[in-house]
Amino acid sequence: MITLEPYQLVDASFSPWRPIYLDVAQALSDHISTPRIEVLHFGSTSAKVGGKGIIDLSILYFSGERENAITHLYALGFQDQHSKQPFPEHRPRKDASVTYQGERFLIHAHVIEKDSDEHHRQIAYKQYLLDNPDVRAEYEEKKRNILKAGVHEQDSYVKHKAPFVKAVLNDIGE
């Protein structure tokens, strides 16, 4: 049984990738999914890339049903995004944490329209990383270098790694 708990903003850090991330994401997907909402695990934890260890999920709603998806997330215990610069209202992120097998995991739930361009980019990006271990290693090195440079605040950390992500998306023609 999954019980969502309050999110706790922490400094960015680096942890090697672990298979438990896939287990947590599957348990959350089973908990969140409905006949009208699908869940996609994406981001580093889905693509075997070390990093902060935050589980990124896309909450995929059918066209015109964004508010229903957001209401569903709130009912499960998600809160508004913990950030000084949150995603816009038309593409929100909701945050929570979960304790799984005695360990706490942070969850970012990105509310995205099913079959949108962003949904397809997430799938392509994840698959590209899974198919290219050299790119995964390069991404991990980039993350370590950002932390070595003293960037630990989450919003700043994300901004520093964004050029790498954008370059990969460019490489795969998205």
PLY file of the C-alpha trace (Angstrom):
ply
format ascii 1.0
element vertex 174
property float x
property float y
property float z
element edge 173
property int vertex1
property int vertex2
end_header
0.00 0.00 0.00
1.37 3.38 -1.01
0.80 6.38 1.25
1.92 9.74 -0.05
3.56 12.05 2.47
4.58 15.73 2.47
7.43 16.69 0.19
10.69 17.80 1.79
12.86 20.14 -0.25
16.47 18.99 -0.02
19.72 20.09 -1.60
20.74 18.45 -4.84
23.15 15.56 -4.44
24.40 12.60 -6.47
23.49 8.98 -5.86
24.25 6.11 -8.22
21.26 4.68 -10.09
19.51 1.77 -8.33
16.85 -0.70 -9.56
14.57 0.24 -6.63
13.70 3.43 -8.54
11.82 1.30 -11.07
9.98 -0.51 -8.27
8.94 2.74 -6.59
7.77 4.21 -9.89
5.72 1.08 -10.68
4.08 1.10 -7.25
3.25 4.79 -7.67
1.93 4.22 -11.18
-0.36 1.48 -9.91
-1.54 3.80 -7.11
-2.13 6.88 -9.31
-3.46 5.38 -12.55
-7.18 5.42 -13.33
-9.10 4.56 -16.49
-8.66 8.23 -17.51
-5.11 8.85 -16.22
-1.95 7.04 -17.28
1.45 7.38 -15.65
4.83 7.47 -17.40
8.07 7.14 -15.43
10.63 9.38 -17.12
13.78 11.27 -16.23
17.04 9.98 -14.83
15.60 7.35 -12.50
13.75 5.78 -15.45
16.81 5.77 -17.71
19.41 4.27 -15.35
21.16 7.60 -14.76
22.49 8.51 -11.32
21.57 11.84 -9.77
19.24 13.24 -7.14
17.12 10.08 -7.12
13.86 11.98 -7.51
11.16 9.93 -9.20
9.74 11.94 -12.11
6.34 10.85 -13.34
4.18 12.22 -16.11
0.54 12.20 -15.15
-1.02 11.79 -18.58
-4.56 13.08 -18.91
-6.89 13.04 -21.89
-7.51 16.31 -23.72
-9.64 18.71 -21.68
-9.22 16.77 -18.42
-6.24 18.54 -16.79
-8.26 19.82 -13.83
-9.58 16.31 -13.12
-6.00 15.00 -13.08
-4.90 17.76 -10.68
-7.88 17.12 -8.38
-6.99 13.41 -8.38
-3.37 14.17 -7.39
-4.47 16.44 -4.55
-6.87 13.73 -3.29
-3.94 11.29 -3.17
-1.81 13.70 -1.10
0.26 15.61 -3.66
1.00 19.28 -2.95
1.81 22.25 -5.15
5.33 22.34 -6.53
8.10 23.31 -4.11
10.05 25.82 -6.19
10.70 29.52 -6.45
9.91 29.22 -10.16
7.12 26.65 -10.52
5.89 25.28 -13.81
3.03 27.29 -15.34
-0.59 26.52 -14.44
-1.27 25.00 -17.87
1.53 22.43 -17.25
1.82 22.05 -13.47
4.01 19.85 -11.35
2.79 18.44 -8.05
5.14 17.10 -5.38
5.02 14.44 -2.68
7.21 11.87 -1.02
6.69 8.21 -0.29
8.32 5.73 2.02
9.02 2.51 0.16
10.74 -0.45 1.83
11.73 1.86 4.68
13.34 4.51 2.45
11.96 7.96 1.60
11.71 8.97 -2.07
10.78 12.38 -3.46
8.21 12.44 -6.26
7.66 15.06 -8.97
4.35 14.52 -10.80
4.29 16.44 -14.09
0.72 16.94 -15.34
0.91 16.58 -19.13
-1.65 15.93 -21.85
-1.49 12.39 -23.22
-0.04 12.20 -26.75
1.22 15.81 -26.60
4.57 16.79 -28.08
6.06 16.88 -24.57
4.78 13.37 -23.82
6.44 12.06 -27.00
9.69 13.94 -26.24
9.84 12.32 -22.80
9.46 8.85 -24.31
12.12 9.53 -26.97
14.56 11.04 -24.44
14.18 8.12 -22.04
14.70 5.57 -24.81
17.73 7.44 -26.17
19.39 7.41 -22.75
18.59 3.73 -22.26
20.06 2.93 -25.69
23.25 5.00 -25.18
25.31 4.12 -22.08
28.02 6.63 -23.09
25.48 9.45 -23.02
24.25 8.27 -19.61
27.83 8.34 -18.28
28.37 11.81 -19.76
25.17 13.05 -18.12
26.24 11.66 -14.74
29.62 13.38 -15.10
27.86 16.65 -15.93
25.75 16.32 -12.77
28.80 15.57 -10.60
30.62 18.60 -12.03
27.66 20.87 -11.26
27.75 19.70 -7.63
31.56 20.03 -7.47
31.12 23.65 -8.59
29.05 24.22 -5.44
25.57 24.27 -6.99
23.28 22.45 -4.56
20.00 24.40 -4.57
17.52 22.37 -6.65
16.26 25.11 -8.99
19.83 26.25 -9.79
21.00 22.67 -10.24
18.20 22.02 -12.76
19.13 25.18 -14.70
22.77 24.10 -14.86
21.94 20.68 -16.30
19.28 21.97 -18.73
21.75 22.65 -21.60
22.79 18.99 -21.58
19.17 17.81 -21.74
18.38 20.27 -24.53
21.43 19.14 -26.50
20.33 15.50 -26.24
16.82 16.41 -27.37
18.37 18.26 -30.32
20.50 15.22 -31.17
17.48 12.95 -31.33
15.62 15.42 -33.51
12.95 16.38 -31.07
0 1
1 2
2 3
3 4
4 5
5 6
6 7
7 8
8 9
9 10
10 11
11 12
12 13
13 14
14 15
15 16
16 17
17 18
18 19
19 20
20 21
21 22
22 23
23 24
24 25
25 26
26 27
27 28
28 29
29 30
30 31
31 32
32 33
33 34
34 35
35 36
36 37
37 38
38 39
39 40
40 41
41 42
42 43
43 44
44 45
45 46
46 47
47 48
48 49
49 50
50 51
51 52
52 53
53 54
54 55
55 56
56 57
57 58
58 59
59 60
60 61
61 62
62 63
63 64
64 65
65 66
66 67
67 68
68 69
69 70
70 71
71 72
72 73
73 74
74 75
75 76
76 77
77 78
78 79
79 80
80 81
81 82
82 83
83 84
84 85
85 86
86 87
87 88
88 89
89 90
90 91
91 92
92 93
93 94
94 95
95 96
96 97
97 98
98 99
99 100
100 101
101 102
102 103
103 104
104 105
105 106
106 107
107 108
108 109
109 110
110 111
111 112
112 113
113 114
114 115
115 116
116 117
117 118
118 119
119 120
120 121
121 122
122 123
123 124
124 125
125 126
126 127
127 128
128 129
129 130
130 131
131 132
132 133
133 134
134 135
135 136
136 137
137 138
138 139
139 140
140 141
141 142
142 143
143 144
144 145
145 146
146 147
147 148
148 149
149 150
150 151
151 152
152 153
153 154
154 155
155 156
156 157
157 158
158 159
159 160
160 161
161 162
162 163
163 164
164 165
165 166
166 167
167 168
168 169
169 170
170 171
171 172
172 173
